Amino acid sequence: MNDRKFILLDGKASSAAIKEELKIKTEALISSGTRPGLAVLLLGEDPASSVYVRSKEKSCKALGFHSVVQRWAAESSEEKILEQVEKWNSDDKIHGILVQLPLPKHINEEKVLLSISPDKDVDGFHPVNLGKLMLGIEAHQPCTPKGIVELLARYNIETSGKHCVVVGRSNIVGKPITNLMYQKSQHANCIVTICHSATSDLSYFTKQADILIAAIGRPEMIGSDMVKDGVVVIDVGINRVDDVSRERGYRLCGDVDFDSVSKKSSAITPVPGGVGPMTIAMLMQNTYESAMRFSKI
Ligand code: NAP
């Protein structure tokens, strides 16, 4: 049996600590006259989206934020959505706006994201904010990549000069985390390689990783034969796989085979309880930071 020690990068505990810190800072901000406000629009009844929205609402309440959640039918028109976003753009009580993705097919997602004021785009998906992220200018950063950097920082994981291999190039995870990890900043400064579905020999790249970030959406695709000893692993994937032994009939797992890879890694995130909770904590942080900026105007 391999009893090698590794650090469990505990996103649940880190997220709880961040929320505690935020609660104290929020009380001070409220005393000075500004209550952070987050508005969320959810279309339809997609179970995963409904869970995410409920969890965002719960976090807002726990922190004392002003929380507005609109749940609309999936058939709602694009025009109505754009009108609602416009109202929130000019509402002084709202500092963060998010429209829960994915949107129904008849809605132009790009048009909706572009309609959100970059100052209130706490998801960090607006091209203005993504452009600033690439340039290293302070702005709202997408919550999952921001949460990954925060988690690495909280566990004092050395990143400077390390080879970070990102698997996945989505706009919400792969591309922004790639851009964050090569920035000349304290908790980044990596050499970065990005892989995707056209990478023919994936393990050729993953085996070179000092830090491996998997954002693929393929259950336990990264096995221990694909990593080197001592690797730091960030598993972004959240996948449901059938499991008849569980009452609910499925279990959640990441893109990394935790049991085997943890035996070779020096640090690794679990799924669930790794990157997921950090994402919500960063949404709350972005909303707080937005309220701070507005309070100074
Ligand atoms: P996505 O948009 O589907 O992107 C997946 C990426 O993986 C794509 O770039 C795709 O390449 C690449 N890929 C697919 N198969 C591959 C293969 N065999 N080899 C190498 N690359 C491959 O997914 P996403 O939105 O980034 O999400 C990824 C995972 O993270 C999902 O499980 C999602 O549920 C989870 N997630 C978790 C959080 C969180 O808070 N923890 C947040 C967001 C997402 P192509 O570009 O070539 O198609």
Residues whose N, C-alpha, C, O or C-beta is under 5 A from the ligand:
A	BS01	NAP	T144 V167 G168 R169 S170 V173 G174 C195 H196 S197 A198 A215 I216 G217 V236 G237 I238 N239 V275 G276 T279
